[in-house]
Amino acid sequence: MFGYEEINLHLIYSSLYLIISIILVGSYAYYVYRYTIPQVSNIFIDNSRSNRIDDGTNRTKTVTDITKDIFANPIGANDEVFLFGSHVNKISKDSLEKLDFDDAGTNISQVFSSIQKEDKNYSTITLITDGAITAGSNSIYAAKNLGLPIYTVGIGDTTQRKDISIKRLLYNSLLYSQTPTTIEVTLQQNGLSGMSTTISLYENNSQVEQKNITFNNSGIQKESFIYTPKEAGEKKLSVVVSELGEEFTTANNKKVFYIKVLSNKVKVLILAGKPSADLTFIKNALREDENFNVISLTQISKDKYAESETL
């Protein structure tokens, strides 16, 4: 057809070099296609219940209007859209009706985790949120590690109002009856420094302990309770800060949590073929914990044990 009867290909070097070259060229082509084109932006819309708060700014309408304006801009034709709250869910641009603002929490760290899992070439990230984080880890470091420009559109009234909130509880979720434990409460307040109130711990509807507190100037302070469960079972506990008349809202003055109480100590049996320093150390370390009932059997001959304990 082309006037050639025979075509021969002669390689000066080993065919292995040709195979390696093809792999490298193919990899580079994939890289160029995959990581240089096309660049897209991510838009994350806060779909949490906190956007329903009536602060005079009509948060839900503001979020919807901003979102519509972004979608109407031809520059954002390739943008990907997500709703976030406790979790992140991708939606299409014509699914604004899914903005029901019914998610129970706001976890911004989930936003950055989802981006890290995606194998796409993102150029920017836009967050539309009121910034009221209620779950997840510190998202500042995760955001820095992404290495992408992050733009935030703030929603709501930024004026700080007088308020008290229980920000965090630290407690053991598994306890043993008649064993005391510490419950630590982190309080945050704004505009109420120097004022006094009470904070209480309840088991079901029965008050366990009440403390008088005075708010410091830092706005953050910690209080603690010593709780000793009397019997086994699941316990419903709650921490309540008494209301002050000047507060913006009292919905965040109470936290409910649950713990499981066991009736017996954990039984630990240690079997050893001979005495040793390591064995003695392990036994002593375990016996320091009041929640462990430790029994050991150390064989010193065929039918003889060092301990006189019985199982």
C-alpha positions in Angstrom: 0.0 0.0 0.0 2.8 2.4 0.9 5.4 0.9 -1.5 7.2 -0.9 1.3 7.4 -4.7 1.3 9.1 -5.1 4.6 9.6 -3.0 7.7 12.1 -3.9 10.4 12.7 -2.3 13.8 16.1 -2.8 15.3 16.9 -1.7 18.9 20.4 -0.7 19.8 19.6 -1.2 23.5 17.7 -3.8 25.4 14.0 -4.0 24.9 13.6 -3.4 28.6 14.6 0.2 28.1 11.7 0.5 25.6 9.2 -0.9 28.0 10.4 1.4 30.8 10.2 4.4 28.5 6.6 3.6 27.5 5.6 3.2 31.2 7.2 6.6 32.0 5.6 8.4 29.1 2.2 6.9 30.0 2.6 7.9 33.6 3.5 11.4 32.7 0.5 11.6 30.3 -1.8 10.4 33.1 -0.3 13.0 35.5 -0.7 15.8 33.1 -4.3 14.9 32.3 -5.2 14.0 35.9 -3.6 16.8 37.9 -3.4 19.8 35.6 -6.9 19.7 34.0 -9.5 20.3 34.8 -9.4 22.2 38.1 -12.6 22.5 40.1 -13.8 24.1 43.2 -15.7 22.6 46.2 -18.6 24.4 47.8 -19.7 23.1 51.2 -23.0 24.3 52.6 -23.8 24.1 56.3 -27.1 22.2 56.6 -27.2 22.1 60.4 -30.1 23.1 62.7 -28.2 26.1 64.1 -29.0 27.9 60.8 -32.6 28.0 62.0 -31.7 30.2 65.0 -33.7 33.4 64.9 -31.2 36.2 65.3 -32.9 38.7 63.0 -30.8 37.9 60.0 -33.0 35.1 58.5 -30.2 32.6 58.2 -32.0 30.0 56.1 -32.9 32.6 53.4 -29.4 34.0 53.4 -27.8 30.6 52.8 -30.2 29.9 50.0 -29.7 33.2 48.3 -25.9 33.0 48.5 -26.0 29.5 47.1 -28.2 30.5 44.2 -25.9 33.4 43.3 -22.9 31.1 43.2 -24.7 28.6 41.0 -25.8 31.4 38.6 -22.2 32.5 38.0 -20.8 30.8 34.8 -17.3 30.8 36.4 -18.5 28.1 38.7 -19.8 25.7 36.0 -17.5 22.9 37.1 -17.9 23.5 40.9 -18.9 20.5 43.0 -21.5 21.1 45.8 -21.8 19.3 49.1 -24.0 19.6 52.2 -22.4 19.1 55.6 -23.4 18.7 59.2 -22.5 15.6 61.0 -21.5 14.1 57.7 -20.7 15.3 54.2 -23.0 14.5 51.2 -22.6 15.5 47.6 -25.6 17.0 45.8 -26.4 18.3 42.3 -26.8 22.0 41.7 -30.5 21.6 41.1 -31.1 20.0 44.5 -31.4 23.1 46.6 -34.6 21.6 48.1 -32.3 19.3 50.1 -31.3 22.3 52.2 -33.7 21.4 55.0 -31.3 22.6 57.8 -32.1 19.5 59.8 -28.7 18.0 60.6 -28.1 17.6 64.3 -24.5 18.7 64.3 -21.8 20.7 62.6 -18.5 18.9 62.0 -16.2 21.0 59.8 -13.3 18.5 60.2 -15.4 16.1 58.2 -15.2 18.5 55.3 -11.4 18.4 55.1 -11.3 14.7 55.7 -13.6 14.1 52.7 -11.3 16.2 50.4 -8.2 14.3 51.4 -9.9 11.1 50.4 -10.9 12.4 47.0 -8.4 12.0 44.1 -9.2 15.2 42.3 -7.5 18.4 41.4 -9.3 21.0 43.5 -8.4 24.7 43.2 -10.4 26.3 46.0 -12.8 25.4 48.9 -15.7 27.6 49.9 -17.5 27.1 53.2 -21.0 28.6 53.8 -21.6 28.2 57.5 -22.4 30.0 60.8 -19.3 28.5 62.3 -21.1 26.9 65.2 -19.0 23.7 65.5 -20.5 21.0 67.7 -18.6 17.9 66.8 -15.3 16.7 65.4 -11.6 17.6 66.0 -9.8 20.8 65.5 -10.1 21.6 61.8 -7.4 24.3 61.7 -4.5 21.9 61.2 -6.4 19.8 58.7 -7.2 22.9 56.7 -3.6 24.0 56.7 -2.4 20.6 55.5 -4.6 20.7 52.5 -2.6 23.5 51.0 -5.6 25.0 49.2 -7.2 28.4 49.4 -10.3 28.3 51.7 -12.9 31.0 51.5 -15.5 31.3 54.2 -18.9 32.9 53.9 -20.2 33.7 57.4 -23.9 33.3 58.2 -25.8 34.9 61.1 -25.4 37.8 63.5 -21.7 38.1 64.6 -22.7 40.3 67.6 -21.7 38.4 70.7 -24.6 38.0 73.1 -24.7 37.3 76.8 -24.8 33.5 77.1 -23.7 30.5 79.0 -23.0 27.1 77.4 -21.7 23.7 78.4 -19.0 23.2 75.8 -17.5 19.9 76.9 -17.8 16.9 79.3 -15.1 14.5 80.2 -16.1 11.3 82.0 -15.6 7.5 82.0 -18.4 5.8 80.1 -17.7 2.5 81.9 -17.7 2.4 85.7 -17.9 0.0 88.6 -20.5 0.3 91.4 -19.2 2.0 94.6 -16.2 3.3 92.7 -15.9 7.1 92.6 -15.1 8.9 89.3 -14.5 12.5 88.3 -16.8 14.3 85.8 -15.2 17.4 84.4 -17.3 20.2 82.8 -16.0 23.0 80.6 -18.1 26.1 80.6 -18.1 29.0 78.2 -19.7 32.4 78.9 -19.8 35.7 77.2 -20.7 39.0 78.8 -21.4 37.5 82.3 -18.0 37.8 84.0 -18.3 38.3 87.8 -21.9 36.9 87.9 -22.8 33.9 90.0 -25.0 30.9 89.5 -25.2 27.2 90.3 -24.1 24.1 88.4 -25.7 20.7 89.3 -25.2 17.0 88.5 -28.3 14.9 88.3 -28.8 11.1 88.1 -32.1 10.7 86.3 -34.2 13.4 88.1 -32.3 13.2 91.4 -29.7 15.9 92.3 -26.3 14.3 93.1 -24.4 17.5 93.8 -24.8 21.3 93.4 -22.0 23.9 93.3 -22.0 27.7 93.5 -19.8 29.2 90.8 -18.7 32.7 89.8 -17.7 33.3 86.2 -14.2 34.5 85.6 -12.9 37.1 83.1 -11.5 34.6 80.6 -14.9 33.3 79.5 -13.7 29.7 79.8 -13.6 27.7 83.1 -13.7 24.1 84.3 -15.8 22.6 87.1 -15.8 19.0 88.3 -18.0 16.6 90.2 -17.2 13.4 92.1 -19.8 10.7 91.2 -20.0 7.3 92.9 -22.6 5.0 91.3 -24.4 2.9 94.0 -25.5 0.0 91.8 -25.1 -1.6 88.4 -27.0 -0.6 85.3 -27.1 2.2 82.7 -27.2 5.6 84.3 -28.7 8.7 82.7 -26.7 11.7 84.0 -27.1 15.4 83.2 -25.2 18.6 84.0 -27.3 21.7 84.4 -26.3 25.4 84.8 -29.0 27.5 86.4 -30.4 30.1 84.1 -29.5 33.8 84.3 -32.2 36.2 83.1 -29.8 38.0 80.7 -28.9 35.0 78.6 -29.6 34.9 74.9 -30.7 31.3 75.0 -30.9 28.6 77.7 -31.0 25.7 75.3 -27.2 25.1 75.9 -27.3 25.2 79.7 -27.9 21.4 79.9 -26.0 18.3 78.7 -27.3 14.8 79.1 -25.0 11.7 78.9 -25.1 8.0 79.7 -22.7 5.7 81.5 -22.7 1.9 82.1 -22.1 0.7 85.6 -20.8 -2.9 86.3 -21.5 -4.6 89.6 -18.4 -6.8 89.8 -14.7 -6.2 89.4 -12.9 -7.6 86.3 -11.4 -11.0 87.2 -7.8 -11.5 85.9 -6.1 -14.9 86.0 -2.3 -14.9 85.5 -0.7 -18.3 84.6 3.1 -18.7 84.7 5.4 -21.6 84.2 8.0 -20.2 86.7 8.6 -17.3 89.0 10.2 -14.2 87.5 10.7 -10.5 88.1 8.4 -9.7 85.1 5.7 -11.8 86.6 5.9 -9.9 90.0 5.8 -6.6 88.2 2.7 -7.5 86.2 0.9 -8.8 89.2 1.7 -5.7 91.3 0.7 -3.3 88.5 -2.7 -5.0 88.0 -3.4 -5.1 91.7 -3.0 -1.4 92.0 -6.2 -1.0 90.0 -9.1 -1.4 92.4 -11.3 -2.5 89.4 -9.3 -5.7 89.0 -9.5 -8.9 91.0 -6.2 -10.6 90.3 -5.4 -14.3 90.8 -2.2 -15.9 89.8 -0.9 -19.5 89.5 2.8 -20.0 89.2 4.1 -23.5 88.6 7.2 -24.4 90.5 7.2 -28.2 89.9 5.0 -30.8 88.1 2.2 -30.8 90.6 3.0 -27.8 92.8 2.2 -24.1 92.6 3.7 -21.2 94.5 0.4 -19.7 95.5 -2.2 -21.1 97.8 -5.0 -19.2 96.0 -7.9 -21.2 94.5 -10.0 -20.3 91.5 
